[in-house]
Amino acid sequence: QLQASGGGLVQPGGSLRLSCAASGSIFSIDVMGWYRQAPGKQRELVATTASRGSPNYADSAKGRLTISRDNAKNTVYLQMNSLKPEDTAVYYCYADLRRYFRGARENYWGQGTLVTVSS
């Protein structure tokens, strides 16, 4: 239901853009976002964006990572600049959506995409 792409190997200071598209029958998407899990660590929030209001960022992401969404495409993006080795992780996209009018909110996770920052 969520397909993430855009990960890869990048040198420190480089940039990557992650994409995640939601598919299937969708009435509305309330929240989309990105989390990450580094080796040996718990999954942590990177950034989220709601249908209303400003995006929410983890302190580690502020100033370097930018989340955006294209509602017409049911897609969320994460533009990552000035990447550091500590950004190395599997990045998971997330969506909180309704499949039909007045339907229950459902949570979905993408399959994860690996970002490796190394020289």
C-alpha positions in Angstrom: 0.0 0.0 0.0 3.0 2.3 0.6 5.9 2.1 -1.8 9.1 3.9 -0.9 12.0 4.6 -3.2 15.1 6.8 -3.5 17.5 5.3 -1.0 21.2 4.6 -1.8 24.8 5.3 -1.1 25.9 8.9 -0.8 29.0 10.7 0.4 28.9 12.9 3.5 27.6 16.3 2.5 25.6 14.9 -0.3 21.8 14.8 -1.0 19.1 12.3 -1.6 15.4 12.5 -2.2 13.1 9.8 -0.9 9.6 9.3 -2.3 6.7 7.2 -0.9 3.4 6.7 -2.8 0.2 5.4 -1.3 -1.9 3.2 -3.5 -5.3 1.6 -3.5 -8.7 3.0 -2.6 -8.0 6.2 -0.6 -10.5 8.8 0.5 -8.1 11.0 2.4 -4.7 10.9 4.0 -4.4 12.7 7.3 -0.8 12.3 8.1 2.2 11.2 6.1 5.7 10.9 7.4 9.1 9.4 7.6 10.8 7.4 10.4 14.2 5.8 10.4 16.0 2.9 12.1 19.7 2.8 12.4 21.6 -0.4 13.1 21.1 -1.4 16.7 18.7 1.4 17.5 15.0 1.9 17.8 12.9 3.4 15.1 12.7 7.2 15.5 10.6 10.0 14.0 12.2 12.0 11.2 9.4 14.2 10.1 5.6 14.2 9.5 3.2 16.4 7.6 -0.5 16.6 8.2 -3.3 17.6 5.9 -3.5 20.8 8.0 -0.7 22.7 9.8 3.0 22.9 9.6 5.4 19.9 9.2 6.9 18.4 12.4 10.6 17.6 12.5 12.9 15.8 14.8 15.7 18.0 16.1 18.2 16.0 14.2 16.4 16.8 10.9 15.8 20.5 11.3 17.6 22.6 8.7 18.8 19.7 6.6 15.8 17.5 5.8 12.6 18.8 4.3 9.3 16.9 4.1 6.7 17.7 1.5 3.6 16.0 0.0 1.7 15.9 -3.3 -1.9 15.3 -2.3 -2.9 14.7 -5.9 -0.4 11.8 -6.1 -0.9 10.6 -2.5 2.9 10.9 -2.3 5.3 12.2 0.4 8.8 13.2 -0.2 11.9 13.7 2.0 14.6 15.9 0.6 17.8 15.2 2.5 20.7 17.7 2.2 24.1 17.9 4.0 23.9 14.3 4.9 26.0 12.9 7.7 27.2 9.4 8.5 24.8 9.3 11.4 21.9 9.7 9.0 22.6 6.1 7.8 19.5 4.1 8.5 16.6 2.3 6.9 13.9 5.0 6.2 10.3 4.0 6.6 7.4 6.0 5.3 4.1 6.1 7.2 0.5 7.1 6.3 -2.5 7.6 8.5 -5.5 7.4 6.0 -9.2 6.7 5.5 -10.2 4.5 2.6 -13.8 5.8 2.4 -15.9 8.7 3.7 -16.3 8.5 7.5 -14.1 5.4 7.4 -11.8 4.4 10.2 -8.3 5.8 10.2 -5.8 3.1 9.2 -2.0 3.2 9.6 0.3 1.9 7.0 4.1 1.5 6.8 6.2 1.3 3.7 8.8 -1.5 3.2 11.8 0.7 4.1 14.6 2.1 1.9 18.2 2.0 3.0 20.2 5.2 3.1 24.0 4.9 3.6 26.1 7.9 4.1 29.8 7.0 3.7 32.9 8.1 2.0 
